[in-house]
Amino acid sequence: MRVFLAIVLLAFPALSALAAEMNLTVEIPRLQVAEYHRPYVAVWIEGEQHEVAAQLALWYDQANRKEDGAKWLKDLRQWWRRGGRELALPVDGVTGATRPAGQQQLRLQSGQPPLGELKAGSYTLVVEAAREVGGREVLKLPFTWPVSAPLHVEAQGQHELGRIALDINP
């Protein structure tokens, strides 16, 4: 059975992407400010033409009693313009509560929501954070899909985001 599977994967390399695992670490720094609010964070994948290929995560204040936490999502300007305003919220498997300071993990499997089926090509993973009485920051990590060998890329934020690391394993 293993030999057959290996032959199928060699004959059809696109099928090997079905087993790929994407691990993302998003560090939210602990800020020493007088009025601290957890940041809203959006994570998505863009294609070469800056179109949204996949919405991966959206962390915002869902527990707001007036249910107006979503009205501040437009402060995630790039995400909002790239497709956030077109979403019916909450998005199952994507939307979640704001996260505390520290390292946050996203583990995604190809072929499963929210990652879905990415076609072969060049992509950019985008992480955007905006904080009330704070700033806004966007970090981008380029990658090519599918991967044939383990891939590690990272970027360092300056104020609203810390280290962002993307690991993709075939």
Buried (B, 14 or more C-beta within 10 A) or exposed (E): EEEEEEEEBEEEEEBBBBEBBBBBBBBBBEBEEEEBBBBBBBBBBBBEEEEBBBBBBBBBBBEEEEEEBBEBBBBBBBBBEBBBEEBEEEBEBBBBEBBEBEEBEBEBEBBEBBBBEBEEEEBBBBBBBBBEEBEBBBBBBEBEBBBEEEBEBEBEBEEBBBBBBBBBEB
